[in-house]
Amino acid sequence: MKKLLFLSIALLSLAACSSNDDNTPAPEVPTVGATLKETVGGPNQPNQVYLDLSAAESKSVNRASWDFGFSSNSEFRVILNGSLKMAAKKLATSDITLPQTIDISVLAAGGENLSSNGYVDNPTGVLAGAGAGIGTAVAEISATDADNKVYLVNLGLAVGTAKANIGSVAVDGEARGWKKVRILRSGNGYKIQYADLASSTFTEKVITKDAAFNFTFFSLTSGTAVSVEPAKIKWDLNFTTFTNYIPGEKGEVTYGYSDFVTSNINAGTQVYQVLVASGGSYADFTKAKVEESNFSVSTNDQRIIGANWRNGGGQNGSLPSIKTDRFYVIKDAAGNYYKVKFLAMTNDAGERGNIVIEYAILK
């Protein structure tokens, strides 16, 4: 984990509230003006950045470092790496040795790919459901091996390397190819089988649950578990590219977002948005003004901040900008309250992927 770099105006600090009753000094949280020392990496946005408000720390990982996340909760759930626009389609067979062929309709985003196809995880972040996008694209892993089918997996797109126009992004690189994948239970953990589509043999690995983390992450490239998220009580917000749903002419369609922010709903982080017109200014917002009922939506949706904090981004020819008419209230798993507003989404050269936030603990 790396410390946040504070803006020069943030010289005054407050001690964070804590549920601990020992004498250990609480981390200092700035009253105003914190900025990420490590950004999401500019307009190619190669990194996912996890932010822990109470400890004033962040962790940055390359978003191409993992493919699947295996849930540590009581259910047996598996997520796809939506930051790479991965997609998965359940096949009729449970025999992974059978050859398979590419299905070009299996896309995470693009064209008129309906969310009802179920090829991606539901963007709310809620894992429960029957699979095929109701919860996760991959159905809950059954204790009965024969019920666990093979999935045709589109590995999505590598991190882009092209130079983006000022104010725009170039997040998508080359196609990463396809795999066939089958996942089973292994005791209280998982077993993943994967192979090239034409192969009659497969690789098999065991994945162990770790209760300290929301997920255990796995890379098909390295064939190993990899470190991605911090421990589940050690982060609140994730800055990332993201596969979302948006309205389309024929219903909801899947769509790739840059400069997206999710909250850690699996560990209990809660968020709501305050519009200045109705909730008062950021500077004047105190803990006494917190409306507990407003947090309820975020218990079942990780996208409360999402892309709602910004305008534009190049598609309509306009330069991106911050929405200055709003800020966010965040309640972490320990019961601390914060106010957060966005100050910038570009650097001085106008390059995207350089987010600056200001935040304060509410007392």
C-alpha positions in Angstrom: 0.0 0.0 0.0 1.2 3.5 -0.7 0.4 6.8 1.1 -1.6 9.4 -0.6 0.1 12.6 -1.6 -1.6 15.5 0.0 -2.1 18.9 -1.7 -0.2 21.8 -0.1 -3.5 23.3 1.2 -4.0 20.2 3.3 -1.9 21.1 6.3 -4.5 20.6 8.9 -5.5 17.0 9.8 -8.1 15.4 12.0 -7.8 12.0 13.7 -10.1 9.5 12.2 -12.9 8.1 14.2 -12.4 4.5 15.1 -14.4 1.7 16.8 -11.2 0.6 18.5 -11.0 1.3 22.2 -7.3 0.9 22.6 -4.7 3.6 22.7 -3.3 3.1 19.2 -3.2 6.4 17.4 -5.7 6.6 14.6 -4.5 7.4 11.1 -4.6 11.1 10.2 -7.2 12.0 7.6 -6.9 15.4 5.8 -9.6 18.0 6.1 -9.3 19.0 2.5 -7.4 18.4 -0.7 -6.1 14.8 -1.0 -4.8 13.6 -4.4 -3.8 10.2 -5.5 0.0 9.8 -5.7 -0.6 7.0 -8.1 -3.2 7.7 -10.8 -4.9 5.2 -13.0 -2.1 5.8 -15.4 -3.1 8.4 -17.9 -5.4 8.0 -20.9 -4.6 4.3 -21.4 -5.8 3.8 -17.8 -3.7 0.7 -17.2 -4.3 0.6 -13.4 -7.0 -0.1 -10.9 -6.5 2.0 -7.8 -8.0 1.0 -4.4 -8.3 3.8 -1.9 -8.6 3.4 1.9 -9.9 6.7 3.3 -9.3 6.0 7.0 -5.6 5.0 6.5 -5.0 7.5 3.7 -3.5 4.7 1.6 -3.9 3.4 -1.9 -3.0 0.3 -3.8 -2.5 0.3 -7.6 -2.5 -2.9 -9.7 -2.4 -3.4 -13.5 -5.9 -4.3 -14.6 -4.6 -7.0 -17.0 -3.0 -8.9 -14.1 -6.1 -11.0 -13.4 -9.0 -12.8 -15.2 -11.3 -14.2 -12.5 -12.2 -13.4 -8.9 -13.3 -16.2 -6.6 -15.6 -15.0 -3.8 -14.6 -15.7 -0.2 -18.2 -15.6 1.1 -20.4 -18.5 1.9 -21.6 -18.8 -1.7 -19.4 -20.1 -4.5 -19.4 -17.1 -6.9 -16.9 -16.2 -9.6 -16.5 -12.8 -11.3 -15.0 -11.7 -14.6 -12.5 -8.9 -15.1 -14.9 -6.3 -16.4 -12.1 -3.7 -16.7 -10.9 -5.7 -19.7 -14.4 -6.2 -21.1 -14.3 -10.0 -20.6 -17.4 -12.0 -21.4 -18.6 -15.6 -20.8 -21.3 -17.8 -22.3 -22.5 -21.0 -20.6 -22.4 -24.0 -22.9 -24.6 -27.1 -22.8 -21.7 -29.5 -22.0 -19.8 -30.2 -18.8 -17.0 -31.9 -20.9 -14.1 -29.5 -21.2 -12.2 -31.9 -23.5 -14.6 -31.2 -26.4 -13.5 -28.7 -29.0 -15.3 -25.4 -29.1 -15.4 -22.5 -31.6 -15.4 -18.7 -31.3 -18.8 -17.1 -31.0 -18.4 -13.5 -32.1 -21.7 -12.5 -30.4 -20.1 -13.1 -26.9 -19.0 -9.5 -26.2 -18.8 -7.5 -23.0 -19.5 -4.2 -24.8 -20.2 -2.9 -28.2 -22.9 -2.8 -30.8 -26.3 -3.8 -29.5 -25.1 -6.4 -27.1 -28.1 -6.7 -24.7 -27.4 -7.0 -21.0 -30.1 -9.8 -21.0 -27.6 -12.0 -22.9 -26.0 -12.5 -19.6 -22.4 -12.5 -20.9 -21.1 -10.1 -18.2 -21.5 -9.7 -14.4 -24.3 -7.5 -13.3 -22.6 -4.1 -12.8 -24.3 -3.5 -9.4 -21.7 -5.8 -7.9 -24.4 -8.0 -6.3 -23.3 -11.6 -6.7 -26.5 -13.4 -5.9 -28.6 -14.7 -8.8 -29.0 -17.5 -11.3 -26.0 -16.5 -13.4 -26.1 -15.4 -17.0 -25.8 -11.8 -15.7 -28.4 -12.1 -12.9 -25.7 -11.7 -10.3 -22.7 -13.1 -12.1 -22.2 -14.3 -15.7 -21.0 -17.6 -14.3 -23.7 -19.5 -12.3 -23.0 -20.3 -8.7 -20.6 -23.2 -8.6 -22.6 -26.3 -7.7 -21.6 -29.0 -5.2 -22.6 -31.5 -7.9 -19.8 -31.6 -10.5 -22.0 -32.6 -13.4 -24.0 -29.4 -13.0 -21.0 -27.2 -13.6 -20.9 -26.5 -17.3 -18.1 -25.3 -19.6 -18.0 -21.6 -20.4 -16.9 -20.0 -23.6 -14.8 -17.1 -22.4 -13.9 -14.0 -24.4 -10.8 -12.7 -22.6 -11.6 -9.2 -23.7 -9.1 -6.5 -24.6 -5.5 -5.8 -23.5 -4.6 -2.5 -22.0 -4.3 0.1 -24.8 -1.0 1.5 -25.8 -2.0 4.1 -28.5 -1.7 7.8 -27.8 -5.0 9.3 -27.1 -6.2 12.7 -28.2 -6.3 15.4 -25.6 -9.3 14.9 -23.3 -10.0 11.4 -24.7 -8.9 7.9 -23.7 -7.3 4.9 -25.4 -8.0 2.1 -23.0 -8.6 -0.8 -25.4 -5.7 -2.7 -26.9 -5.5 -5.9 -28.9 -8.0 -8.8 -28.4 -6.7 -11.2 -25.7 -8.3 -14.3 -27.3 -10.6 -17.1 -26.1 -10.5 -19.9 -23.6 -12.9 -22.6 -22.5 -13.3 -22.7 -18.7 -15.0 -25.0 -16.2 -15.1 -24.3 -12.5 -16.0 -26.8 -9.7 -15.9 -26.8 -6.0 -12.8 -28.2 -4.1 -13.7 -28.6 -0.5 -14.4 -25.1 0.7 -12.6 -23.6 -2.3 -12.6 -23.9 -6.0 -11.1 -25.8 -8.9 -10.6 -24.2 -12.2 -10.1 -26.1 -15.5 -9.1 -24.1 -18.6 -7.8 -24.8 -22.1 -7.5 -23.4 -25.6 -10.7 -23.9 -27.6 -9.5 -26.8 -29.8 -7.5 -28.6 -27.0 -8.6 -32.0 -25.7 -6.5 -31.5 -22.6 -6.8 -28.9 -19.9 -4.9 -27.2 -17.1 -6.4 -27.6 -13.6 -5.7 -25.4 -10.5 -7.2 -25.2 -7.0 -8.2 -21.8 -5.6 -8.4 -21.3 -1.9 -10.8 -18.9 -0.2 -9.3 -16.3 2.1 -11.8 -14.8 4.6 -9.7 -11.6 4.9 -10.4 -10.7 1.3 -13.5 -10.3 -0.8 -12.0 -12.4 -3.6 -9.1 -14.6 -4.5 -7.9 -13.4 -7.9 -6.5 -15.8 -10.6 -4.6 -15.2 -13.8 -4.9 -17.6 -16.7 -1.6 -16.2 -18.1 0.5 -17.1 -15.0 -1.7 -20.0 -13.8 -1.5 -18.6 -10.3 -3.4 -16.6 -7.8 -2.4 -12.9 -7.8 -2.7 -10.0 -5.4 -5.3 -7.5 -6.6 -7.6 -6.0 -4.0 -6.3 -5.1 -0.5 -7.9 -6.9 2.4 -11.7 -6.3 2.4 -11.6 -3.9 5.4 -8.6 -2.0 3.9 -10.3 -0.2 1.0 -13.4 1.9 0.2 -13.3 3.1 -3.4 -11.9 1.6 -6.6 -10.9 3.8 -9.6 -11.1 1.6 -12.7 -12.4 1.1 -16.3 -15.7 -0.7 -16.0 -18.3 -2.7 -18.0 -21.7 -1.1 -17.3 -25.3 -1.2 -18.5 -26.9 1.8 -20.4 -30.3 2.2 -22.0 -30.5 1.3 -25.7 -33.1 1.2 -28.4 -33.9 -2.4 -27.8 -33.3 -2.5 -24.1 -30.3 -2.2 -21.8 -27.0 -2.8 -23.5 -23.5 -3.3 -22.1 -21.0 -0.5 -22.4 -17.4 0.2 -21.4 -16.6 3.2 -19.2 -13.4 4.9 -18.3 -12.8 7.0 -15.2 -15.3 4.9 -13.2 -15.5 4.7 -9.4 -17.0 1.8 -7.5 -17.5 1.3 -3.8 -16.7 -1.7 -1.6 -20.2 -3.0 -1.1 -18.9 -6.5 -0.2 -17.3 -5.1 2.9 -20.0 -2.7 3.8 -18.9 0.7 2.4 -21.9 2.9 1.7 -22.2 6.0 -0.4 -24.7 8.7 -1.4 -24.6 11.7 -3.6 -25.3 15.3 -2.5 -26.4 17.9 -4.9 -25.3 21.3 -3.8 -28.6 22.8 -4.8 -30.5 20.7 -2.3 -27.9 19.7 0.3 -25.7 22.7 0.9 -22.1 23.3 0.0 -19.3 20.8 0.5 -17.5 23.2 2.8 -20.5 23.5 5.1 -21.4 19.8 5.1 -21.1 18.3 8.6 -21.8 15.0 10.2 -25.1 16.4 11.6 -26.3 16.8 8.0 -25.8 13.1 7.1 -29.0 11.3 6.1 -28.7 7.7 7.0 -31.6 6.6 4.8 -29.8 7.9 1.7 -27.2 5.2 2.1 -29.7 2.4 1.4 -29.3 2.3 -2.4 -25.6 1.7 -2.2 -25.9 -1.5 -0.1 -27.0 -3.1 -3.4 -25.2 -1.1 -6.0 -21.5 -0.3 -6.2 -22.0 2.4 -8.9 -23.3 5.4 -6.8 -20.3 7.4 -7.8 -19.7 5.6 -11.1 -19.3 8.2 -13.8 -21.8 10.5 -12.2 -19.0 12.9 -11.1 -17.9 14.0 -14.5 -19.1 15.3 -17.9 -18.1 14.6 -21.4 -15.0 12.6 -22.4 -14.5 13.2 -26.1 -17.4 11.3 -27.8 -19.4 14.4 -28.5 -16.4 16.6 -29.2 -16.4 18.3 -25.8 -13.5 18.1 -23.4 -14.2 16.2 -20.1 -15.0 18.2 -17.0 -15.9 17.8 -13.3 -19.5 18.2 -12.2 -19.0 20.9 -9.6 -22.7 20.7 -8.4 -22.2 17.6 -6.3 -20.1 15.7 -3.8 -20.4 12.3 -2.0 -20.8 11.1 1.5 -19.1 7.8 2.4 -19.5 5.6 5.4 -16.8 3.0 5.7 -17.1 -0.5 7.3 -15.8 0.9 10.7 -18.6 3.5 10.8 -16.4 6.5 9.9 -18.1 9.2 7.7 -16.4 11.2 5.0 -17.3 13.8 2.4 -15.6 13.5 -1.0 -15.5 15.8 -4.0 -13.7 15.6 -7.3 -11.3 18.4 -8.2 -9.9 17.2 -11.5 -9.8 14.3 -14.0 -6.9 15.5 -16.2 -3.4 16.7 -15.5 -2.1 20.1 -16.6 -1.6 18.8 -20.1 -5.3 17.8 -20.4 -4.6 14.0 -20.2 -7.3 11.8 -18.8 -6.7 9.3 -16.0 -5.3 11.8 -13.6 -8.0 12.2 -10.9 -7.7 14.6 -8.0 -10.1 14.3 -5.0 -10.7 16.3 -1.9 -12.0 14.7 1.2 -12.5 15.2 4.9 -13.7 13.1 7.8 -16.9 14.2 9.3 -16.9 14.8 13.1 
